[in-house]
Amino acid sequence: MVKHQEQFASDNSSGMCPEVLEAMLLANEGDVPSYGDDVWTAQVSDRFRELFERDCEVFFVFNGTGANSLALASLCRSFHSIIVHETSHAETDECGAPEYASNGCKLLLGNGEMGKLSPESIHHLVTKRTDLHYPKPKAISLTQSTEMGTLYKPDELANIHEVARKHNLYIHMDGARFANACAALETAPADLSWRNGIDVLCFGGSKNGMALGEAVIFFNKRLAEDFEYRCKQASQLASKMRFISAPWLGLLENDIWLKNAAHANKCAHELAAGLDKIKGIDLLFPVEANAVFVEMPVKVQEALRAKGWRFYTFIGEGGVRLMCSWCTTMSRIKEFISDTREAAMNEGN
C-alpha cells in the first residue's frame, strides 16, 4: 500500500475523518428508501435545525459548485444579477456555473478589503444603473471564509444585510469553510447566518472531514420552492442519498464539525508563525481561518516542489496558498517549515 503524506495544497486533499467513515458504514446496512426518503436524511435535517436554532429547509448535493450554483439560481431569474466580490469563489472558481444554472444571470463584481465585499460597493453597484437595459440586481453572494482566508464578522454581515434590505436583495453564503469561520470567531452558526440576514447557506462538508457532500440550507423557506427539482435536473440528486446525508451525522454529533475546523485553524496559525520567522517569506494576509498566504521566492517554491511538497500559487508568481485540514499534524508542519527555511537560506546564498 502506498502511503500518501500530508500536503498543504488543499483541504480537499484530506480523507474522511473516523466519525464520518463510521456513520457511512452504519448507513450501509440493508435496503432503505432512496432519493432522500431514508431515516438518516430526516435525522440530519433535524440536527441542522437544532444547530441553527431555526426551522429551515435542508437539501444535500454532491459538491460545492452544485450547491452554490443551484442556490443562486433559486434566488434569481435570468434577467437578474448577483453581486459578488471580484475575488469570490463564484467569480474565480465556478467556471461560469452560477450563470449556467440560472440561465444567464449576470455576476456584478464588487470590491472591498481583504476579499470581503463592502456595503459601499454593494450600494454602488445597485444604484449605478436602474434602467431596463441593465441586469437587475437581486442577490448578494458572500464567500465565508473568503478566497484570501479572511472572515466576515457578525457586525460586517449585519451591515451588508442592512444594505440588502434597503435594496430588496437576497443574501447567499458560500460556506465551503463555514465551519472554520464558526470555530475561529467562536460564534454560534445562527449568528453567522440567518440572524444577520443570510437567506441560504451552502454548508461545506467536503473540506471538513467528509468524502463529498454539501448541505444547502434555506433559512428563507419560501426560496426553497421546487429546489429538489433543480437538484434532479442538474444531476445533483443522489439516488442513494443516505451516503451523503448519513456522514453529516458523524460530523454533527459531539460537535466534530467544530473540532475538526478548530484543529485546522490552529494548524494554520502554527504554520504561519513558523514561516513568518524565515527571512524572505512574508505573510500576505491575516491568518483568520485555515488558510495561510505567503510571498515566497520562485526558487524556494521550486526547491520545495523538488522535495515532493504540493501547494498552489493563486496570487501572482510568488503568492503561495497553504491549507490546513482536520488531519494536519504538527510534525508535518515542522517538516515543511524546516524545508522552507533550508530552501530560503540556499536561495539567499
N, C-alpha and C positions, 0 to 999 in steps of 0.2 A: 504494500500500500504506500502511495506517495503522500508524504506529509507536506502540507502547504503551510508556509509560515505566514504569520500575520503581516498585513500590509497597511499602508495609510492612504491608499488611493481612494477608497470609498467605504462608507459604512454599509453599502450594498454588498461588499465582498464577504461579509461575515456570514456564518451559518446560522442555524436555528439554535436558540437558547434551550436548555433542557426542559423547561416548563412548557414551552411551545411544542416541542417534539413529543412530550408525554401526552399533552392534550390531543394532538393529532392522532397518536396511536390509540387513545381511548375512543376516538370517533371512528376508528377503523374496525369496529366490531358489528357484524351483522348487516342486514339490509335496512335502510331507513329511507324515508321520502326524500325526493330530490328537489332541486331548484329552490332551496331555502325553506322548505316546509318540514324542517327537522328540528329536534329539540335544542341542538347546540346553537343554531342561528337565533332561535327565540330567546334562549338564555343570555347569550352575549349581547343581544339588542337591549334587553332589560338591564344588563350590567352597565351598558353605556348610559342609559337613562339615569341610573343611580349615580354614576361617576360625574355626570354633568348637571345633576340636580334639576333635570328638565325632561318633560315629555317630548320626545323627538322621534323623527323617522330615521331609521338606520338601514343602510344598504352596503353590500360587500362586493368589491370588484377585484380584478386581478392585480392591477398596478396603478401607480400614481398618475400616469398620463391619462388613463381611462377615467380615474376618479375626478381629476381636475377638469378635464375637457367636458365630460358629461354634466358635471355640477354647474359649470359656467353656462353650458348650453341651456340648462333648465332655468336660468335667470334671465335669458335674453332671447330676442328674436333676431333674425338675420340682418335687420337694418339697425340694430343697436351696436354699441361699442362698450368695451371693457377697459377700465383704467388700470394700468399695471406700472410698476417701476421698470425703468429701462433695463435693469439687470435681473428682473424677476425670472423665475423658472418658466412661467407661462410664455415669456418672450424669448428666452435664450435656449431653452432645452426641451420644448414640446413639439418641435418640427411642424408647427402650424396646426397641431391637433385641436386646440380650442376653436380656431376659425373653421376647421373642417367639421367638427362635431356640431357647431352652431349654424352651419350652412352659410358662413361668410361673415360672422360677427367680427368687427374690427377691434384690434388691440390699440389703445391710445397710450403712448409711452410718457410717463411722468418721471419725476426725479425726487431726490431727497438724499440727505447724507447717509453714508454707511449702508446703502442698499435699501433704505426704508422710504417708502412713499410718503411724502409730506402732505398735510391738509392743504397747504397753499398750492401745491402742484395739482392736486385734485380739483380744487376750485378753479384754477386757471384753465384746465382742460375742459371743464364743464361749461364755463362761461365764454370760452374762446369763440365759439360759434354756436348759434342756436337756430340756424336756418334749415330748411328742409333738405338741403343738398349735403348735409354733414351727418355722419352716423351718430345717432342719438345716444349719449352716454346713459348706461343703465346699470352698470355694476362696477365694483372695485374688487380687484384680486390682490391679496397680500400673501407673501411667502414668509412662513414662520418655522424655523429661523430663515433669515434672508440668504441670498446667494453669497453674501460676504460673511456669513456666520453670526450676524448681529440679530438682536431680538427686538420685537415690538413689545414695549411695556404696556401695562393696562391703561395708563393715562394717555399714551400715544394712540392706542386703539380707540379710546373714548373720544379723543379729538378728531380722529378720522370718522368715527360714527356720527359726530355732530355735523360734519360737512356732508356726509352721505344722507343723513336725514333731511337736511336742508334742501338737497337737490334730488331727493327721491331715488337714491341709488341703493342697490343691494350690495352686501359685502360677502365675498367668498374668501376663505382662507385655505391656502395650500399648506397643510400641516404635515408635510413629509417628516419633519423633525419637531412636531408639536410637543412630543414627549420631552425632548431636550429643553424646550422653552419652559415648560412647566417645572421641570427639575431645577433649572438654573435660576429661575425667578422665584422659586418656592411659592408658587401661586396656584390656586385652585383652577382646574380646567375651565370651569364656568366663567371665571374672571378673565380668562384669555380668549373667550369665545362669545357666547350669546349675551352675557351680561354687558359686554362692550360692543354690541352691535353686529356680531358675526351671524349671518343668516344660514350659511352652510360651511361646514368644516370637512376637509378631507384629511382624516387622521391616519398617519402613516404607520404601518406595521413592518414593512419590509426592512426598514433601516433600524429597527429596534428589536430584532431577535426573531422575526418571522421569516419564512421562506418566501412568501409572497402574500399579497392581500392588503387592501386598504379599506377603511370604513368611511363611507360618505354619510355624514350626519347632518340632517336638515333640522335646524332649530326653528326655522320658519316652515312649519309643516305644509303650508299651502303651496310652497315652491316644489314640494316633492311629488306633486301630482303626476302620475304616469312615469315616474322616474324608472320604474322597473322595466318599462317598455324601451326606454332609451338604452338601458343596460343590455337588454336582449338584442336590440337592433345593432348595437355596436360590438357584439360578440364579447360582452363583459359579464354575461350571466353564466355562472358556473353550474353545471348540472349536478355535480357532487359538491354542493355548496358547503357542506359541513367541514370539508377540508380547508376552507378559507376562514369560516367563522369559528370553528372549534379552537384553533390555535390562539385566537384572541382571549379565550377563557384562561389559557395558560399565562398570558401576559397580564390580564386584568386582576386575577386572583392574587392576593397578597401584595398588590402594587408592584409586581415585577416590571411592568412597563416603566414605572418611575425609577426603580432601582437600576434598571438597565441604562436608562438615559443619564441618570446621575453619575454612574460609573464612566460612561463615555465622556461626559463633560469634564469630570475630574482628570481623566487621562489627557484630554486636550490641554488643560491648564498645565499639567506636568510637562507635557511635550513642549509647549510654548515657553515655559520658564527655562527649560534646558537649552533650547535653540537660541533664545534671546541673549544668552551669555557668550555665544560664539561670534567672534569678530567676522563681519561680512554678511551675517544673517540678520535681517531686520523684520520685525513683525509689521504686517501691512494694515491689519485691522484689530480691534479689541477682540479678545477671545471670550465669547459670551456663551457659547454652547459647546458643540463637539467638533468644531472646525478650527484649524489653525492655518492662517495665510502668512507666508513669509516671502520676502525678497531674497532670492538665492542665486548666486552666480551660476551661469550655464555650465562651467567646468565642474562645479561642485555637484550639480544635478547629474552630469554625465558620470562622474565617479560613483555616485550613489546607485545609479541605474546599473552600472557595471558590476556592482556587488549584489544585484538582484532586487533592489528596492523599487517599488512601483508607487507613483503618485502622479497627479495631474497638474498641468500648468494652464490656468484659466485667464490669468491677468498679465498680459504681456509676456515677454520672453523669460523673465526672471521670477514671475509671480507663481509660487508653488502653493497648492492647496493640500493639506494633510487632514484626513478624517480619522476620528477615533470611534470605536463602536462598543457594544455591550461586552465584547470578549477581548478587547485590547488589554495587553498585560504590561505592567511596569518594566519588566525585563526587556521586552521588545522595544519599548520607548527608550530605555537607556542605551540599547544597542544602536538605534537609529541616531540618537544624539551623538554617541561616540563616533560613529562612522561619518557623520556630518562634520564634526569637529576636525577629524583627521583630514577629510577632503578639503575643508576650508583652509587648514594650515598648509597643505600641499599646494593649493591654488595660490596662496599668498607668497610662496617661495619663488 
